[in-house]
Amino acid sequence: HHDSLLHRACSGCLMCSIRSSSRKPTISICIAVAACILLHCNHCLCFTVKSHRLLGKAASFQPTIIAMSSNDEIQHQDASALFRHALDSSRLGKRHDSLESYTTSVGRGSELDKEDIPKEFSLVTILRRNEDTQSDNTKSSLSILVGKKMRGFGEGFYNCFGGKLEKDLGEQKQPAKGAVRELEEETGITIPLSTMEESFVGTINFTFDDWQENRAMKVHLFCVFVSLSSDATSSTQNQNANTIHIDPDQIRGCDEIEPVWVHNCYDLPLQLMFADDSIWLPMLLHHHESSIGVNLKFDAWFHFHKGGTETNSIMHYHIQRHDQDMSNNEPKQSAKFNLEKKLFHALHDNHIHNPSIKEFKESWSFANSVRSFMKEGNRMTHVLDVAGGHGALAALFLLLVPECESATVIDPAVVKGEVGVKDAWSEYWGEKRLTYRHECLRTGLRKELDRILHYNNQDISPTNVLVVACHACQHLTDETLEIASEYGVNIAVMPCCQKDHKGSWKGLSKRLAKSNGNKSNNSQEIASLSFGTIMDLLTAGKMMAWNTGLQANVEYVVKMKLMDSAITLQNRIIMCKSMQRRDDNSNDEEREAAHQRLALAYRRAHKVDKVEKNRIQRWRNAFNESFENLLPGLVAGFCIGVACSHVMLRRK
């Protein structure tokens, strides 16, 4: 649109050529595409796309567009191009192909200092199918009912109908109830609750760069089709199955909002609506205009610039579609997520930022590593998570281990995320139990172990219990291992903040690090070990000692496994599998056999070769013979020397 005159001439000529090109639509559309490329006129391209959809004979047009961008982006661009008043792309922010990319770009640092739970709202889109409009390519087959805000937030803007969900009325658990109530209050239209529930589209999540003034919002979106009583005599073949018949006189406004029909959706005043409406609303309308009987499902995330309605511009957004065929109720082209992605999305959809992305990845990797080592013998029936905070690690054991019945988080601190983890993941673990014990390690862990092993009526063996501690400081790791080994249960810890209180090992670590790169006599580099690695090896060795677990009559099989260093640098997991200690006689026999093998190895290492022994013996014999022959001469010489010395002294 560099020149308004050029714009009018371009769009007018193309519209005439399209209308008169029913015989040769391909030629007309090719001319239109060429003109649009030369003149950079998106408005002309929108009519070209419209005519292509109506005529249905220009199959060569679609590959040209697909080659320009990805499929999802094409759908957004094609839909927005049809709407004359859509906001400029410079105000619609950056589109992200994945939720992870969106989350990384938006960042969560600013939101951790405020209440994480967003305000929840309902939003209802009211649509109506028009008479046959194929004779006029500039008109949509849909009408939409919007409301002009007369007061309050967004005054002067147009919007769909809805409002805040009332927790006291149970609307946060059943958003459709709030949608029915708000729609009736603002328009007078009454929709059955079952119809509203079936009309659910998805959730739209809003965050703001000026979060101090604007709290995050979660909007539950519904799309309802209605027909007016004057439409009763018209054909219903293009109507949706859940279309509600209403009286035009039934529609009324209130002091807050005034309902207005926009009979041509392409004339929707998007320039007087919130910026996100220029993205998801054209996509929704364009979909229902061309797809009857296919319900569009999607979730969306928008992050706005500072300034609210004054700037009304988006920084980042992501839309995830889940189209559904209403004839068989089966999703079409829906994304297939594994359990890890489902859990992550469940956290994000509920605006839960504890655990963070890093903590979630750590917990997932930790749980899978321990699960593979402890998989035999029902070793994870009951899990105790020491200093577990939000409880994501304990919850993952409930989800990943079928035989895990309960998981308890022991932490003196009350963390916000514990409620969020339950709300987001409880549907996945069913009847299993996740509980929190807000008590320090020294008393809380012992009480929980006593409760499980001694006070329950069930016959639970120590080998059925697992104690875990992810990123436990050195003193916390030591106390966890000490207490758990007294009870003889399975243990898995990932230490951090290693300390050497006596200072005897830190010096060795420095010497090993200093010697790294030096060459020995065998031209081999001397390996270096970090201080943290040395302390973790010492901790693992301590658990391998023969007397560890002696009080509980168990012994430990110890293994150390490394987590991906890209997740965390403190990545050494010490896993201790509890095994029933065998009787003392067998241990004594093994110990005696070990001593005999050691003695035999010592004798072999110090055994002298026979040839060498004979050589030494010959040397000894020769020395003895020589000494015997030299002895008289040595004695005589000694005596003569003494006599000569005496004579010389007397002369003096």
Secondary structure, 3 states (H helix, E strand, C coil): CCCHHHHHHHHHHHHHHHHCCCCCHHHHHHHHHHHHHHHCCHHHHHHHHHHHHHHCCCCCHHHHHHCCCCHHHHHHHHHHHHCCCCCCHHHCCEECCCHHHHHHHHCCHHHHHCCCCCEEEEEEEEEEECCCCCCCCCCCCEEEEEEEECCCCCCCCEECEEEECCHHHCCCCCHHHHHHHHHHHHHCCCCCHHHHHHCEEEEEEEEECCCCCCCCEEEEEEEEEEEEHHHCCCCCCCCCCCCEEECHHHCCCCCCEEEEEECCHHHCCHHHCCCCHHHHHHHHHHHHHHCCCEECCEEEEEEECCCCCCCCCEEEEEEEECEEECCCCEEECCCCCCHHHHHHHHHHHCCCCCCCHHHHHHHHHHHHHHHHHCCCCCCCCEEEEECCCCCHHHHHHHHHCCCCCEEEEECCCCCCHHHHHHHHHHHHHCCCEEEEECCCHHHHHHHHHHHHHHHCCCCCCHHHEEEEEEEEEHHHHHHHHHHHHHHCCEEEEEEECCCCCCCCCHHHHHHHHHHCCCECCCCCECCCCCHHHHHHHHHHHHHHCCCCCCCCCEEEEEEEEECCCCCCCCCEEEEEEEEECCCHHHHHHHHHHHHHHHHHHHHHHCCCCHHHHHHHHHHHHHHHHHHHHHHHHHHHHHHHHHHHHHHHHHHC
